[in-house]
Amino acid sequence: MRLFFDSVAVPHELLLVGGGPDALPVVEFGAALGWRVTVADHRPAYAEAVRFPRARRVLLSTPPELTQHLDLTRFDAAVVMSHHLATDLAALATLAATSIPYVGLLGPATRRQRLLSDLGAATAAKFGTRLHAPVGLELGGRDPASIALAIVAEIQAHLHDKGHGQALDRNTAASSLHVMLLAAGSSSRFGSPKQLADIAGRPMLARTLDTVLQLERRHPVTVVLGADRERLEPLVRTTPACVAFNPDHAQGMASSIRVGLAQAPSDARGALITLADRVAVTADDLRQLVSRWEQHPDRIVAAMYDDTIGVPAIFPRRPVPGAG
């Protein structure tokens, strides 16, 4: 008896939640690899099959309705890329309840942090290590084709269990630094909310936050507020930073640090701590601090002025005992 054996690979299934222009090259690259790509969008102008000739299916649907139209258990990967905050939040809530092994989220780490915060700790925890955000390998390029290539390359690495190298190396020191701006004090000695003091025509907190946000975009930023929250929060909500409230701010800075650390992403390898009243600290000062820490990411790196060591400072997740 003569037998002939051959293997037939089952095509991988990719779900894209969002059918904007940057989804077009993702579909093309995925189809070229033999994947079955489904595109879902709640906007009729984007959910047009003619726009995606190589997609297996184009669906007009909101994220909560996806389970009515699709068997989500059959997908190997999903990417949330609607560029619409409320839609992305609803998509993450839907995908968190699934077993899809790879979920990507387009956008910077600050956007991920805000969405996960709005999602709630219990729901966010359902992702475990499945969530990849920012999605894609760091291949360079900002155009849609480059971003699509980075996304598809990371999914390809994950599907073939090659994601323990470069795909995870991007979550190293620079890309997983959590920035905490502490602004919860009551300014009792100042006589009025110090964070609102006019500094060169701008409130102190807004000026300091601008400086912090000039760091590399991947760094998620949390502003910890306490006293005068109602007056200070609007200054933060207009930026990519997230807000955390410290109800025990009267107990001192340590309580604000605890609140800020609770907001840190699970992959954060370090925390940069600075204060709202550090108006003389420039973005270049912070970049130098980060650069020094990147050389020794297992050590504490702090600023020094007038022979005093203090903030801004960076603390690693697991510092080497006795190192500084």
C-alpha positions as CSV (number, residue, x, y, z in Angstrom):
1,M,0.0,0.0,0.0
2,R,1.4,3.4,-0.9
3,L,0.2,6.4,1.1
4,F,0.5,10.1,0.5
5,F,0.4,12.5,3.5
6,D,0.0,16.2,3.4
7,S,-1.0,18.8,6.0
8,V,-3.6,21.4,5.4
9,A,-3.4,24.5,7.7
10,V,-6.6,25.9,9.0
11,P,-6.6,29.6,8.0
12,H,-6.2,32.0,10.9
13,E,-9.1,34.3,11.7
14,L,-8.6,38.0,12.4
15,L,-11.2,40.4,13.6
16,L,-10.8,44.2,13.1
17,V,-13.0,46.4,15.1
18,G,-12.8,49.6,13.1
19,G,-12.9,50.0,9.3
20,G,-11.1,53.3,8.9
21,P,-8.5,54.0,6.2
22,D,-5.7,52.4,8.3
23,A,-7.6,49.1,8.4
24,L,-7.3,48.7,4.6
25,P,-3.6,47.7,4.6
26,V,-4.1,45.4,7.6
27,V,-6.7,43.5,5.6
28,E,-4.4,43.4,2.6
29,F,-1.4,42.1,4.5
30,G,-3.6,39.6,6.4
31,A,-5.2,38.3,3.3
32,A,-1.7,37.9,1.7
33,L,-0.8,35.6,4.6
34,G,-3.9,33.5,4.0
35,W,-5.8,34.9,7.0
36,R,-9.6,35.2,7.0
37,V,-10.2,38.8,8.0
38,T,-13.5,40.1,9.3
39,V,-14.0,43.9,9.6
40,A,-16.7,45.3,11.9
41,D,-17.6,49.0,12.2
42,H,-20.7,50.8,13.5
43,R,-20.4,53.5,10.9
44,P,-22.2,52.7,7.6
45,A,-19.6,54.7,5.5
46,Y,-16.8,52.4,6.8
47,A,-18.7,49.2,6.9
48,E,-18.8,48.9,3.1
49,A,-17.7,45.5,1.5
50,V,-16.5,47.3,-1.6
51,R,-13.8,49.0,0.5
52,F,-12.4,45.7,1.6
53,P,-12.4,43.3,-1.4
54,R,-10.0,40.8,0.3
55,A,-11.9,40.7,3.6
56,R,-13.9,37.6,4.3
57,R,-16.7,39.6,5.8
58,V,-17.5,43.3,6.4
59,L,-20.1,43.8,9.1
60,L,-22.1,46.8,10.2
61,S,-22.3,46.4,13.9
62,T,-21.6,48.0,17.3
63,P,-19.2,46.1,19.5
64,P,-21.9,44.9,21.9
65,E,-23.8,43.4,18.9
66,L,-20.8,41.4,17.7
67,T,-21.8,38.3,19.6
68,Q,-25.1,38.3,17.8
69,H,-23.4,38.1,14.4
70,L,-20.2,36.3,15.0
71,D,-18.8,33.3,16.8
72,L,-16.0,35.1,18.6
73,T,-14.5,31.8,19.9
74,R,-13.2,31.0,16.4
75,F,-11.0,34.1,16.1
76,D,-7.2,33.8,16.7
77,A,-6.7,37.6,17.0
78,A,-8.6,40.8,17.2
79,V,-7.5,44.4,16.8
80,V,-9.4,47.4,18.2
81,M,-8.8,50.4,15.9
82,S,-11.9,52.5,15.5
83,H,-10.2,55.8,16.6
84,H,-13.4,56.4,18.6
85,L,-12.9,56.3,22.4
86,A,-16.4,55.1,23.3
87,T,-16.4,52.4,20.6
88,D,-13.0,51.2,21.6
89,L,-14.1,51.0,25.2
90,A,-17.2,49.0,24.2
91,A,-15.0,46.7,22.1
92,L,-12.6,46.0,24.9
93,A,-15.5,45.2,27.2
94,T,-16.8,42.7,24.6
95,L,-13.4,41.1,23.9
96,A,-12.5,40.9,27.6
97,A,-15.3,38.3,28.0
98,T,-13.9,36.1,25.1
99,S,-11.1,33.7,24.9
100,I,-9.4,35.3,21.9
101,P,-5.7,34.8,22.6
102,Y,-4.5,38.0,21.1
103,V,-6.2,41.4,21.4
104,G,-4.5,44.5,20.1
105,L,-5.3,48.1,20.8
106,L,-4.2,50.9,18.5
107,G,-3.0,54.1,20.1
108,P,-0.4,55.2,22.6
109,A,0.0,53.8,26.1
110,T,-1.8,56.8,27.6
111,R,-4.9,55.9,25.6
112,R,-4.6,52.3,26.8
113,Q,-4.4,53.5,30.4
114,R,-7.4,55.7,30.1
115,L,-9.5,53.0,28.5
116,L,-8.5,50.3,31.0
117,S,-9.2,52.7,33.8
118,D,-12.7,53.4,32.4
119,L,-13.2,49.7,31.8
120,G,-12.7,48.9,35.5
121,A,-10.1,46.7,37.2
122,A,-12.3,43.6,37.3
123,T,-13.0,43.6,33.5
124,A,-9.5,44.7,32.6
125,A,-8.0,41.8,34.6
126,K,-9.8,39.4,32.3
127,F,-7.3,40.1,29.6
128,G,-4.4,38.9,31.6
129,T,-1.5,38.9,29.1
130,R,-3.7,38.8,26.0
131,L,-3.9,42.6,25.5
132,H,-1.2,44.1,23.3
133,A,-1.2,47.9,23.6
134,P,0.2,49.8,21.8
135,V,-0.4,47.1,19.2
136,G,2.4,46.2,16.7
137,L,6.2,45.8,16.6
138,E,8.4,48.8,16.6
139,L,9.4,48.6,12.9
140,G,9.5,52.4,12.3
141,G,7.2,54.5,10.1
142,R,4.0,56.4,10.9
143,D,2.1,55.9,7.6
144,P,-0.9,53.5,7.5
145,A,1.1,50.8,5.6
146,S,3.9,50.9,8.1
147,I,1.6,50.7,11.0
148,A,-0.3,47.8,9.4
149,L,2.9,45.9,8.7
150,A,3.9,46.3,12.4
151,I,0.5,45.0,13.5
152,V,0.4,42.1,11.2
153,A,4.0,41.2,12.0
154,E,3.3,41.1,15.7
155,I,0.2,38.9,15.2
156,Q,2.2,36.6,12.9
157,A,4.9,36.3,15.6
158,H,2.2,35.5,18.2
159,L,0.5,32.9,16.1
160,H,3.7,31.1,15.5
161,D,4.8,31.4,19.2
162,K,7.7,33.8,18.2
163,G,6.4,36.6,20.4
164,H,8.8,36.1,23.2
165,G,11.6,37.9,21.5
166,Q,11.2,41.2,19.7
167,A,7.4,41.4,20.2
168,L,7.9,41.6,23.9
169,D,11.2,43.4,24.0
170,R,9.4,46.6,23.1
171,N,7.9,46.5,26.6
172,T,11.3,47.3,28.1
173,A,12.5,50.2,30.2
174,A,11.6,53.1,27.9
175,S,8.2,51.8,26.7
176,S,7.0,50.7,30.2
177,L,7.8,53.7,32.4
178,H,4.8,54.9,34.3
179,V,4.8,58.7,35.0
180,M,3.2,60.0,38.2
181,L,2.6,63.7,38.6
182,L,1.6,64.4,42.2
183,A,-0.7,67.4,42.7
184,A,-2.9,66.4,45.7
185,G,-1.7,68.7,48.4
186,S,-3.9,71.4,50.0
187,S,-1.2,74.1,49.8
188,S,-2.0,75.2,53.4
189,R,1.3,77.2,53.7
190,F,0.8,78.8,50.3
191,G,-2.7,80.2,51.3
192,S,-4.4,79.2,48.1
193,P,-4.2,76.2,45.7
194,K,-0.6,76.3,44.6
195,Q,-1.4,74.2,41.6
196,L,-3.4,77.1,40.2
197,A,-0.7,79.7,40.7
198,D,0.1,81.8,37.6
199,I,3.4,80.7,36.1
200,A,4.3,82.7,32.9
201,G,0.6,83.1,32.2
202,R,-0.5,79.5,32.9
203,P,-1.6,77.6,35.9
204,M,1.2,75.8,37.6
205,L,-0.3,72.3,37.1
206,A,-0.9,72.9,33.4
207,R,2.6,74.1,32.9
208,T,4.2,71.2,34.7
209,L,1.9,68.7,33.0
210,D,2.9,70.0,29.6
211,T,6.5,69.4,30.5
212,V,5.8,65.8,31.5
213,L,3.8,65.2,28.3
214,Q,6.8,66.2,26.2
215,L,8.4,62.9,27.1
216,E,8.2,60.0,24.6
217,R,4.5,59.4,23.9
218,R,4.5,55.8,25.0
219,H,4.9,56.8,28.7
220,P,1.4,56.7,30.4
221,V,0.9,59.6,32.7
222,T,-1.2,59.7,35.8
223,V,-2.0,62.9,37.7
224,V,-2.9,62.3,41.3
225,L,-5.3,64.9,42.7
226,G,-6.7,65.5,46.1
227,A,-7.6,68.9,47.5
228,D,-9.3,71.2,45.1
229,R,-10.0,68.4,42.7
230,E,-13.0,70.1,41.1
231,R,-10.9,73.1,40.1
232,L,-7.8,71.1,39.0
233,E,-9.3,68.1,37.1
234,P,-10.5,70.2,34.1
235,L,-6.8,71.1,33.5
236,V,-6.0,67.4,33.1
237,R,-9.0,66.2,31.2
238,T,-8.0,68.2,28.2
239,T,-4.7,66.2,27.9
240,P,-3.8,62.5,27.3
241,A,-3.0,62.1,31.0
242,C,-5.3,60.1,33.4
243,V,-6.6,61.4,36.7
244,A,-6.5,59.4,40.0
245,F,-8.0,60.8,43.2
246,N,-6.4,60.4,46.6
247,P,-9.1,60.7,49.3
248,D,-6.4,60.5,52.0
249,H,-4.2,63.3,50.6
250,A,-4.0,64.9,54.0
251,Q,-1.9,62.0,55.1
252,G,1.0,63.1,52.9
253,M,2.8,62.3,49.8
254,A,3.2,58.6,50.5
255,S,-0.6,58.2,50.2
256,S,-0.6,59.9,46.8
257,I,2.3,57.6,45.6
258,R,0.2,54.6,46.6
259,V,-2.7,55.9,44.6
260,G,-0.5,56.6,41.6
261,L,1.2,53.2,41.7
262,A,-2.3,51.5,41.7
263,Q,-2.8,53.0,38.2
264,A,0.4,51.6,36.8
265,P,0.1,49.3,33.8
266,S,0.9,45.6,34.6
267,D,4.0,45.7,32.3
268,A,5.4,48.9,33.9
269,R,9.0,48.3,34.9
270,G,9.5,51.7,36.6
271,A,7.7,54.7,37.9
272,L,8.8,58.3,37.4
273,I,7.6,60.5,40.3
274,T,7.5,64.3,40.1
275,L,5.5,67.1,41.7
276,A,3.3,69.8,40.3
277,D,5.5,72.6,41.8
278,R,8.6,71.5,39.9
279,V,8.2,74.3,37.4
280,A,11.9,74.7,36.8
281,V,12.3,71.2,35.6
282,T,12.4,71.0,31.8
283,A,11.5,68.3,29.4
284,D,15.2,67.9,28.7
285,D,15.9,67.4,32.4
286,L,13.3,64.6,32.4
287,R,14.7,63.0,29.3
288,Q,18.2,62.9,30.8
289,L,16.8,61.3,33.9
290,V,15.0,58.7,31.8
291,S,18.1,58.1,29.6
292,R,20.2,57.5,32.7
293,W,17.6,55.1,34.1
294,E,17.5,53.2,30.8
295,Q,21.2,52.4,31.3
296,H,20.5,51.0,34.7
297,P,16.8,50.0,34.8
298,D,17.2,48.0,38.0
299,R,18.4,51.1,40.0
300,I,16.8,54.2,41.5
301,V,17.7,57.4,39.6
302,A,17.0,60.7,41.2
303,A,17.6,64.4,40.7
304,M,20.1,66.4,42.8
305,Y,20.1,70.1,43.6
306,D,21.8,72.0,46.4
307,D,23.4,68.7,47.6
308,T,19.9,67.3,48.1
309,I,18.5,64.2,46.4
310,G,14.8,64.3,45.5
311,V,12.2,64.3,42.8
312,P,11.9,63.9,39.9
313,A,13.0,60.4,40.5
314,I,12.6,57.0,38.9
315,F,12.0,53.9,40.9
316,P,12.3,50.4,39.2
317,R,9.6,47.8,39.9
318,R,12.2,45.6,41.6
319,P,15.3,47.6,42.6
320,V,18.6,45.9,43.4
321,P,19.1,45.9,47.2
322,G,21.6,48.6,48.1
323,A,21.8,50.0,44.6
324,G,21.0,53.6,43.8
